[in-house]
Amino acid sequence: MHTRTRIQAWDDWLSRSGAALGCGARVEYEHFYFMLEAPSAGLGVGIAPWPYVTDDIRFGKLTAPLGSLESGHEYVALRRARRTKKSSIFCDWIAKEAQDFRESVPTSSTNPDPSP
């Protein structure tokens, strides 16, 4: 299972992981919320960015039996050359949140990493 916004997620994961998994029919969902509810209900296996599933994994609603891999995707905040106080506060805050999140997740290959 995957979302329409990340149609290549399984192909990317398989390529990065080097895993040889037999995949059944792929089911596409419009939104991550619906896609994540399906595996929670036992309807199959889904793929999602680590930040979207970290709490569900932590509380046992979902599992990540093969762990997770870095996706190679990055988030950026663009701002004008003339930096305002508000944009600086926001960028400092978002950088700290990202660092705190990154430090809160396991980093071994047997435990999930920040984002698939």
MDTraj code that builds the backbone (N, CA, C; nanometers):
import mdtraj as md
import numpy as np

residues = "MET HIS THR ARG THR ARG ILE GLN ALA TRP ASP ASP TRP LEU SER ARG SER GLY ALA ALA LEU GLY CYS GLY ALA ARG VAL GLU TYR GLU HIS PHE TYR PHE MET LEU GLU ALA PRO SER ALA GLY LEU GLY VAL GLY ILE ALA PRO TRP PRO TYR VAL THR ASP ASP ILE ARG PHE GLY LYS LEU THR ALA PRO LEU GLY SER LEU GLU SER GLY HIS GLU TYR VAL ALA LEU ARG ARG ALA ARG ARG THR LYS LYS SER SER ILE PHE CYS ASP TRP ILE ALA LYS GLU ALA GLN ASP PHE ARG GLU SER VAL PRO THR SER SER THR ASN PRO ASP PRO SER PRO".split()
xyz = np.array([
    [0.0842, -0.1169, 0.0000],
    [0.0000, 0.0000, 0.0000],
    [0.0889, 0.1235, 0.0000],
    [0.0427, 0.2252, -0.0710],
    [0.1152, 0.3512, -0.0776],
    [0.0157, 0.4615, -0.1094],
    [0.0631, 0.5828, -0.1105],
    [-0.0251, 0.6950, -0.1431],
    [0.0024, 0.7449, -0.2839],
    [-0.0930, 0.8159, -0.3361],
    [-0.0767, 0.8731, -0.4702],
    [0.0355, 0.9753, -0.4749],
    [0.0642, 1.0377, -0.3617],
    [0.1690, 1.1389, -0.3604],
    [0.3081, 1.0770, -0.3606],
    [0.3185, 0.9499, -0.3285],
    [0.4483, 0.8811, -0.3298],
    [0.4343, 0.7477, -0.4020],
    [0.3975, 0.7564, -0.5258],
    [0.3698, 0.6383, -0.6081],
    [0.4929, 0.5486, -0.6242],
    [0.6112, 0.6063, -0.6197],
    [0.7356, 0.5298, -0.6370],
    [0.7966, 0.4836, -0.5051],
    [0.7262, 0.5002, -0.3938],
    [0.7838, 0.4710, -0.2620],
    [0.8357, 0.3277, -0.2505],
    [0.7581, 0.2296, -0.2957],
    [0.8039, 0.0901, -0.2857],
    [0.9244, 0.0652, -0.3748],
    [0.9191, 0.1137, -0.4979],
    [1.0326, 0.0955, -0.5888],
    [1.1589, 0.1605, -0.5318],
    [1.1442, 0.2803, -0.4761],
    [1.2593, 0.3477, -0.4153],
    [1.3126, 0.2679, -0.2975],
    [1.2229, 0.2203, -0.2110],
    [1.2648, 0.1450, -0.0932],
    [1.3348, 0.0149, -0.1340],
    [1.2769, -0.0554, -0.2276],
    [1.3375, -0.1809, -0.2731],
    [1.4747, -0.1562, -0.3347],
    [1.4881, -0.0519, -0.4128],
    [1.6158, -0.0185, -0.4742],
    [1.7204, 0.0179, -0.3693],
    [1.6837, 0.0996, -0.2729],
    [1.7774, 0.1420, -0.1679],
    [1.8124, 0.0290, -0.0719],
    [1.7174, -0.0574, -0.0436],
    [1.7404, -0.1622, 0.0565],
    [1.8151, -0.2819, -0.0006],
    [1.7995, -0.3046, -0.1305],
    [1.8582, -0.4240, -0.1901],
    [1.7794, -0.5494, -0.1563],
    [1.6654, -0.5332, -0.0909],
    [1.5818, -0.6470, -0.0522],
    [1.5116, -0.7045, -0.1746],
    [1.4893, -0.8333, -0.1686],
    [1.4146, -0.9009, -0.2744],
    [1.2849, -0.9501, -0.2124],
    [1.1841, -0.8664, -0.2158],
    [1.0554, -0.9015, -0.1571],
    [0.9554, -0.9319, -0.2672],
    [0.8774, -1.0351, -0.2462],
    [0.7683, -1.0620, -0.3384],
    [0.6553, -0.9667, -0.3063],
    [0.6158, -0.8884, -0.4007],
    [0.5105, -0.7901, -0.3770],
    [0.3827, -0.8338, -0.4450],
    [0.2743, -0.8229, -0.3729],
    [0.1437, -0.8505, -0.4301],
    [0.0948, -0.7280, -0.5041],
    [-0.0332, -0.7249, -0.5240],
    [-0.0940, -0.6106, -0.5919],
    [-0.0730, -0.4848, -0.5087],
    [-0.0419, -0.3771, -0.5741],
    [-0.0230, -0.2504, -0.5034],
    [-0.1568, -0.1781, -0.4941],
    [-0.1841, -0.1323, -0.3764],
    [-0.3072, -0.0584, -0.3519],
    [-0.2703, 0.0858, -0.3243],
    [-0.3383, 0.1739, -0.3917],
    [-0.3073, 0.3164, -0.3840],
    [-0.4155, 0.3898, -0.3052],
    [-0.3727, 0.4739, -0.2126],
    [-0.4653, 0.5534, -0.1329],
    [-0.4432, 0.7016, -0.1608],
    [-0.5503, 0.7766, -0.1464],
    [-0.5457, 0.9206, -0.1716],
    [-0.4669, 0.9943, -0.0639],
    [-0.4709, 0.9468, 0.0583],
    [-0.4121, 1.0194, 0.1707],
    [-0.3403, 0.9219, 0.2636],
    [-0.2322, 0.9681, 0.3269],
    [-0.1563, 0.8829, 0.4187],
    [-0.2433, 0.8292, 0.5314],
    [-0.3354, 0.9092, 0.5815],
    [-0.4196, 0.8633, 0.6922],
    [-0.4914, 0.7338, 0.6555],
    [-0.5539, 0.7305, 0.5390],
    [-0.6271, 0.6110, 0.4964],
    [-0.5321, 0.4944, 0.4720],
    [-0.4191, 0.5232, 0.4103],
    [-0.3223, 0.4177, 0.3825],
    [-0.2711, 0.3568, 0.5126],
    [-0.2472, 0.4369, 0.6145],
    [-0.1956, 0.3850, 0.7406],
    [-0.3017, 0.3104, 0.8208],
    [-0.4260, 0.3433, 0.8017],
    [-0.5328, 0.2703, 0.8700],
    [-0.5461, 0.1278, 0.8166],
    [-0.5197, 0.1080, 0.6884],
    [-0.5339, -0.0252, 0.6273],
    [-0.4390, -0.1277, 0.6910],
    [-0.3077, -0.1020, 0.7018],
    [-0.2212, -0.1993, 0.7696],
    [-0.2583, -0.2164, 0.9171],
    [-0.3044, -0.1088, 0.9801],
    [-0.3466, -0.1180, 1.1199],
    [-0.4630, -0.2154, 1.1351],
    [-0.5449, -0.2241, 1.0313],
    [-0.6598, -0.3150, 1.0321],
    [-0.6240, -0.4529, 0.9785],
    [-0.4977, -0.4763, 0.9480],
    [-0.4546, -0.6075, 0.8994],
    [-0.4786, -0.6311, 0.7520],
    [-0.4909, -0.5244, 0.6734],
    [-0.5240, -0.5391, 0.5317],
    [-0.4031, -0.5444, 0.4395],
    [-0.2830, -0.5390, 0.4936],
    [-0.1653, -0.5458, 0.4084],
    [-0.0488, -0.4695, 0.4675],
    [0.0480, -0.4426, 0.3820],
    [0.1717, -0.3762, 0.4216],
    [0.1769, -0.2405, 0.3530],
    [0.2095, -0.1386, 0.4304],
    [0.2170, -0.0045, 0.3742],
    [0.3566, 0.0525, 0.3874],
    [0.3788, 0.1611, 0.3196],
    [0.5072, 0.2306, 0.3264],
    [0.4787, 0.3790, 0.3454],
    [0.5516, 0.4382, 0.4417],
    [0.5281, 0.5784, 0.4740],
    [0.6538, 0.6388, 0.5332],
    [0.6652, 0.7699, 0.5285],
    [0.7785, 0.8364, 0.5918],
    [0.7790, 0.8099, 0.7428],
    [0.8969, 0.7897, 0.7973],
    [0.9118, 0.7588, 0.9395],
    [0.8388, 0.8585, 1.0301],
    [0.8480, 0.9886, 1.0080],
    [0.7773, 1.0805, 1.0981],
    [0.6268, 1.0569, 1.1034],
    [0.5702, 0.9997, 0.9981],
    [0.4260, 0.9745, 0.9957],
    [0.3873, 0.8535, 1.0798],
    [0.4794, 0.7619, 1.1037],
    [0.4458, 0.6372, 1.1725],
    [0.5155, 0.6179, 1.3059],
    [0.6023, 0.7079, 1.3434],
    [0.6821, 0.6880, 1.4634],
    [0.5969, 0.6616, 1.5878],
    [0.4907, 0.7386, 1.6072],
    [0.4060, 0.7154, 1.7249],
    [0.3303, 0.5843, 1.7146],
    [0.2787, 0.5512, 1.5955],
    [0.2069, 0.4245, 1.5787],
    [0.2987, 0.3055, 1.6041],
    [0.4237, 0.3151, 1.5661],
    [0.5199, 0.2078, 1.5929],
    [0.5540, 0.2052, 1.7413],
    [0.5798, 0.3195, 1.7980],
    [0.6140, 0.3279, 1.9404],
    [0.5041, 0.2673, 2.0277],
    [0.3781, 0.2875, 1.9910],
    [0.2662, 0.2400, 2.0722],
    [0.2104, 0.1055, 2.0257],
    [0.2790, 0.0403, 1.9304],
    [0.2416, -0.0950, 1.8902],
    [0.1270, -0.1057, 1.7921],
    [0.0801, 0.0031, 1.7371],
    [-0.0280, -0.0017, 1.6379],
    [0.0231, -0.0541, 1.5044],
    [0.1482, -0.0186, 1.4699],
    [0.2141, -0.0647, 1.3483],
    [0.3507, -0.1211, 1.3838],
    [0.4094, -0.1982, 1.2935],
    [0.5460, -0.2475, 1.3112],
    [0.6277, -0.2119, 1.1875],
    [0.7580, -0.2158, 1.2046],
    [0.8501, -0.1938, 1.0929],
    [0.9480, -0.3105, 1.0950],
    [0.9033, -0.4293, 1.0521],
    [0.9866, -0.5493, 1.0662],
    [1.1172, -0.5447, 0.9887],
    [1.1237, -0.4668, 0.8833],
    [1.2472, -0.4558, 0.8059],
    [1.3171, -0.3226, 0.8292],
    [1.2719, -0.2511, 0.9280],
    [1.3325, -0.1222, 0.9562],
    [1.2927, -0.0195, 0.8526],
    [1.3787, 0.0763, 0.8367],
    [1.3501, 0.1879, 0.7483],
    [1.4805, 0.2384, 0.6905],
    [1.4708, 0.3109, 0.5834],
    [1.5892, 0.3656, 0.5180],
    [1.5730, 0.5144, 0.4966],
    [1.6855, 0.5828, 0.4883],
    [1.6817, 0.7229, 0.4485],
    [1.6260, 0.7293, 0.3065],
    [1.5384, 0.8237, 0.2827],
    [1.4751, 0.8335, 0.1511],
    [1.5554, 0.9167, 0.0522],
    [1.6441, 1.0004, 0.1040],
    [1.7145, 1.0920, 0.0166],
    [1.6380, 1.2211, -0.0042],
    [1.5151, 1.2288, 0.0481],
    [1.4363, 1.3512, 0.0380],
    [1.4797, 1.4468, 0.1475],
    [1.4681, 1.5723, 0.1184],
    [1.5011, 1.6753, 0.2167],
    [1.3906, 1.7789, 0.2186],
    [1.3745, 1.8411, 0.3326],
    [1.2809, 1.9511, 0.3464],
    [1.3622, 2.0790, 0.3589],
    [1.3185, 2.1818, 0.2919],
    [1.3890, 2.3093, 0.2985],
    [1.2889, 2.4222, 0.3237],
    [1.3358, 2.5235, 0.3924],
    [1.2560, 2.6447, 0.4120],
    [1.3272, 2.7559, 0.3362],
    [1.2594, 2.8106, 0.2378],
    [1.3171, 2.9194, 0.1593],
    [1.2761, 3.0522, 0.2208],
    [1.3702, 3.1430, 0.2254],
    [1.3380, 3.2765, 0.2742],
    [1.4160, 3.3789, 0.1944],
    [1.3694, 3.4995, 0.1984],
    [1.4338, 3.6074, 0.1240],
    [1.5732, 3.6343, 0.1790],
    [1.6569, 3.6966, 0.0972],
    [1.7926, 3.7299, 0.1399],
    [1.7901, 3.8211, 0.2623],
    [1.6944, 3.9135, 0.2645],
    [1.6791, 4.0000, 0.3817],
    [1.5956, 3.9244, 0.4845],
    [1.6592, 3.8702, 0.5833],
    [1.5923, 3.7846, 0.6807],
    [1.5184, 3.8683, 0.7852],
    [1.3948, 3.8314, 0.8042],
    [1.3163, 3.8985, 0.9074],
    [1.3306, 3.8223, 1.0382],
    [1.2937, 3.8868, 1.1456],
    [1.3001, 3.8226, 1.2776],
    [1.2086, 3.6995, 1.2801],
    [1.0884, 3.7127, 1.2220],
    [0.9938, 3.6014, 1.2209],
    [1.0484, 3.4818, 1.1436],
    [1.1085, 3.5073, 1.0267],
    [1.1602, 3.3951, 0.9479],
    [1.2781, 3.3294, 1.0184],
    [1.3606, 3.4081, 1.0853],
    [1.4737, 3.3513, 1.1597],
    [1.4247, 3.2671, 1.2767],
    [1.3254, 3.3156, 1.3496],
    [1.2693, 3.2390, 1.4619],
    [1.2102, 3.1080, 1.4102],
    [1.1343, 3.1167, 1.2998],
    [1.0742, 2.9949, 1.2435],
    [1.1809, 2.8955, 1.2002],
    [1.2800, 2.9408, 1.1254],
    [1.3836, 2.8499, 1.0753],
    [1.4655, 2.7897, 1.1892],
    [1.4947, 2.8678, 1.2910],
    [1.5650, 2.8136, 1.4077],
    [1.4803, 2.7074, 1.4770],
    [1.3504, 2.7362, 1.4910],
    [1.2594, 2.6410, 1.5564],
    [1.2490, 2.5111, 1.4759],
    [1.2283, 2.5220, 1.3467],
    [1.2109, 2.4010, 1.2660],
    [1.3395, 2.3183, 1.2625],
    [1.4547, 2.3833, 1.2611],
    [1.5824, 2.3111, 1.2635],
    [1.5989, 2.2368, 1.3957],
    [1.5615, 2.3007, 1.5063],
    [1.5719, 2.2343, 1.6370],
    [1.4757, 2.1168, 1.6462],
    [1.3530, 2.1340, 1.5976],
    [1.2549, 2.0244, 1.5983],
    [1.3062, 1.9055, 1.5168],
    [1.3623, 1.9335, 1.4007],
    [1.4161, 1.8264, 1.3158],
    [1.5309, 1.7549, 1.3850],
    [1.6195, 1.8282, 1.4476],
    [1.7321, 1.7677, 1.5190],
    [1.6833, 1.6852, 1.6374],
    [1.5888, 1.7379, 1.7149],
    [1.5342, 1.6632, 1.8288],
    [1.4683, 1.5341, 1.7821],
    [1.3936, 1.5415, 1.6715],
    [1.3286, 1.4212, 1.6189],
    [1.4332, 1.3199, 1.5753],
    [1.5319, 1.3649, 1.5029],
    [1.6370, 1.2768, 1.4520],
    [1.7077, 1.2061, 1.5667],
    [1.7326, 1.2757, 1.6759],
    [1.7998, 1.2165, 1.7914],
    [1.7100, 1.1218, 1.8697],
    [1.5790, 1.1282, 1.8469],
    [1.4854, 1.0462, 1.9238],
    [1.4579, 0.9098, 1.8624],
    [1.5075, 0.8837, 1.7411],
    [1.4764, 0.7572, 1.6745],
    [1.5987, 0.6673, 1.6710],
    [1.5759, 0.5352, 1.6703],
    [1.6883, 0.4414, 1.6592],
    [1.7611, 0.4592, 1.5269],
    [1.8890, 0.4194, 1.5229],
    [1.9659, 0.4379, 1.3998],
    [2.0275, 0.3105, 1.3456],
    [2.0018, 0.1956, 1.4048],
    [2.0610, 0.0730, 1.3512],
    [1.9764, 0.0200, 1.2373],
    [2.0346, -0.0683, 1.1571],
    [1.9623, -0.1209, 1.0412],
    [1.8503, -0.2154, 1.0823],
    [1.8516, -0.2668, 1.2044],
    [1.7451, -0.3556, 1.2488],
    [1.6322, -0.2786, 1.3151],
    [1.6558, -0.1541, 1.3470],
    [1.5514, -0.0698, 1.4036],
    [1.5250, 0.0437, 1.3056],
    [1.4027, 0.0943, 1.3048],
    [1.3693, 0.1978, 1.2079],
    [1.4555, 0.3216, 1.2199],
    [1.4837, 0.3784, 1.1061],
    [1.5620, 0.5004, 1.0920],
    [1.4641, 0.6138, 1.0592],
    [1.5076, 0.7368, 1.0510],
    [1.4156, 0.8478, 1.0366],
    [1.3138, 0.8443, 0.9246],
    [1.3439, 0.8094, 0.8017],
    [1.2392, 0.8178, 0.7001],
    [1.2597, 0.7199, 0.5874],
    [1.1530, 0.6457, 0.5539],
    [1.1640, 0.5542, 0.4418],
    [1.1611, 0.6232, 0.3097],
])
top = md.Topology()
chain = top.add_chain()
for i, resn in enumerate(residues, 1):
    res = top.add_residue(resn, chain, resSeq=i)
    for name in ("N", "CA", "C"):
        top.add_atom(name, md.element.get_by_symbol(name[0]), res)
traj = md.Trajectory(xyz[None], top)
